[in-house]
Amino acid sequence: MGGSSGKLSWPSVALPEDHTVIVTGGNSGLGFETAKHLALMGARVIIACRSEIRARAAIMRIKADHMEFNELSEEERLWDYPLISEPRVEFMYLDLSSLESVQRFIQEFKMTGYSLNTLICNAGVVMVPFEKTVDGYEKHFQVNYLSHFYLTLEMLPLLEKADDARIVLVSSKLHESGNFSFKTLQGKTKYDRSAAYANSKLYMVMLMFSLKRRLAGKKINVFCADPGLVHTNASKNFRDDKTLMTKYKVIFYIIQL
């Protein structure tokens, strides 16, 4: 598809000072870009991830991008952001492969006294070799789905207090090839990493519909987002599989034509 030299279609929104967003996996890739743009809109953003070093580096990049944006002329700016004094971005430790870590994150966030307006369940693993978490679950199942499910349920009381709350579950078009079966739920039979990934994204879509039914009448909107094929560092998880890496490179080559 063709591009345009004009400004991107981006909402000119100034978020309130008490607007708080949690972005799981906000230190890199899609999560980083999401965290950055929301912070530049004025929200308080919590980057929830495992690596404090990478999170601190991401926060420095966001602040540097903010300074660079403020130095641009109005004609040079691709987005119409409100002029804020400084982005408000914080790191909080979260390891989705551990339900105990999820529980600690929930408790620590609630102790901050912050409101919660938006929960973005973005973090995930992509087509990793078979591995069980410390809780004994297949890794795709827990990291991509189960821990986000637990986090979402525990955050609902805070979200219900917001005037316009949102839950965004990052899924994938590959959910269409997913299959719900108790026999293959934990990779108990022959393990296929592509199928395990697709299944975990299907569960996120199922969670969206389940939450929408149960939250009917409340001021909480639930969405699933398919970001499309984006070049991130997610491919590091399947570099050991030559077939998957070849498919990955071919698809990106075609997109760039």
N, C-alpha and C positions, 0 to 999 in steps of 0.2 A: 504494500500500500504506500502511496505517496505521502510525503510529509509537508510541512508548512513552515515558512520562516517567521510567521507571526507568533503571538503569545499563545502558550498552551491554554487549554480550557481548564482553568483551576479556580475554584470558588474563592472569592475574597471574603474570608471569614475571620473575625477576631473572636477567639474563644475567651470566655470569662476567666478571671484569675483563679477561681476555685474549680475549674474544669480539670479533672484528673483522668489520665489514660494509662492503662497498663498495656505494654506491648511485650509479649513473650518472644524471646529471640530478637530483641531490638538492637542488638549490638552489631549485626551484619546483614547483608543482603536486603531482602524485601522489608524485613523488620526494621532495619536501620533507616531506610528511606521513609518508612511510615512514621517512625518515631521523630525523625528530623522535621518533616513537614508539619506534623501536629504541634511540635514544640515551637516552630516558627510562626504558627497561628496563635500562639499564646497559651497553649495548654501546659499543665504540669505533666510531664511524661515519666513514667517509671519503666526503665529498661530492666526486664526480668530475664536473667540468663545465668549461666554457670560461671563464666569467666569475668572476674572483676577487671582484670587487665584489659581485656577487649572492650568491656563496657566503658571503662574510663577513656580509652582511646576513641571510642565512638562519640562520647560526650564532647571531647575536645574537637573532633571533626565537626560536630553540629555547631559548636560555638564559633569555630573558624568560618564555617559557611555562612553563619548569621552575620559576622562582621563583614565578610565579602559582599553579602547581599545589600547591607546598609550603605556600602560605598558605591553601589551601582546607581546610575541615573535611572529615572523613571522609564525611559525608553529602552534601557538595557535589561530591565528586569523581566524575567519570564513569568513570574508569579506576582500577584498583587497581595503581598503579605502586609499585615499591620506592622507598624514599627514598634517593636518591643525592645526594652532595654537589654535584656539578656534571656536566652532560652532557659527554661527550668526543666532540667533533665537529671534524673537520679538513677542510681543503680541499686537493685535489690537482688540478692542471690536466689536463684531458682534452678533446681535440677529436676527436670520432668521425668527422669528415669528413676526417681525416688519419691514415693508418696509421702514419706516423712518430710522430705525437703519441701514438697508442695504445701504440706500442713504448716511448716515453719514459716514459709513465705506468707501464707494467709494470715497467720497470727501477727507477724511483724508488720504487715501492711495495715492491718486493723489498728495496731498500736500507734501508727502515725497520726491517726485522727483525720486523715484525708477523706474527702468524698470520693466516690468512684462514678464516673460518667460513661466511660467506654472501656471495655475489655476486649483486646485484640489477641486472639489465640493464634499466633503466627508460627511459633517455633516448631521444628519437626526434624525428623531424620528421613533420608531419601534412599530407599533401596539398599540398605545396609545388609551385610551378611547376617545369618541367623545368630541372635544373641538374646539372652534373657536379662532382664533388669534385676536389681537387688530384690525386687518384690516378686520375682519369678514369672513375670509376664514377657511375652515376645516384645521386642523393643519398639517396632512400629506401633503396635497396639497401645502400649503405655504412653510413649512420648508424644505421639501425634494425637491420640484420642483420649485414653483413660485419664491421664493427669489433667488435661484441659477440661474434661468433663467434671472432675472433682473440683478444680479451681473455680469453674463457672458456678457450680452449685453453691459453693461456700461464699461466693461474692454476690450472690443474688440479693441478700438483705441490704447490702450497700447500694447496689444498682437500683433497687426499688425506691430508694430515697431521692434519687435524681429525677429532675423534671423530664428529661429526655435522654434515657440511657440506651446504650447500644452494646450488643455483643457481636463481634465479628469473628467468624470461624474461617480460617484460611484453608480451603480445600483444594481440589484440582479436578480438571476435566477427566482425569484418569479414574475418578470415582465411578464413571460409567462402566468400567471393566471390573469393578469390585464385586464381591460376592459375600453375602452374609450367611455364614454356616458355622455352627458350633464345632463341627469336626475340624475345620481349618482355622478357627479363631486365633489360636496361639501357635500356628505353624506345627501342629502336632503330627500331621501327616507330612508328605514331601513338601519341603520349604521352597517357596519361590519368592524372591525378594521383590520383584515387580508386583506380584499379586498381593503381597503383604502391605506394600505401600498403597496400592489402589484400594484395598479393603479399609485401611485406616482412614483414607479420605472419604470413603463411602460412609463410614461411621460418623464422620463430622457432619455430613449432609443429613443423616438420620437424626443426629442430635439437634440440628437446627429445626427440623420439623417438629420434633418432640417438644423442644422448648417453646416454640411458637404456640403450640396447642396449650401448654400448661401455663403460659404467661399471658394468655388472651385477656384483654381488659386492663392489663398493667402497662405502664409507660416504659416498657423495655422492648426495643426492636432487636430482632435477631436476624443476622445475615450470614450467608456463606459466600466467600469470595474465591473466584478462580483467577489467579494472577496471570495465567497464560504461561508460556515458556519464557523464562527470564534467566539470563546468564548470571548465576550466583556461584558461590563456592560449594553448593550442594553436591556437585559432581564428585567431590573428593570422597564421598561415601561409597562410590561404586567404580573407582578407578581400577580396582583389581579385576573387574569384569570387562574384558576387551570387547565383547559383543555390545554391551550397554553403552560403553564409551564411544564406540563407532557410531551407533545410532544417534547418540547425543550430538556428536560433532557434525554428522550429516544434516540433521535437522537444523542446527544453527547456521550451517553453510547455506542451506536452501532459504532460510529466512532472510539472510543478508543479501541474496541476489537481487 
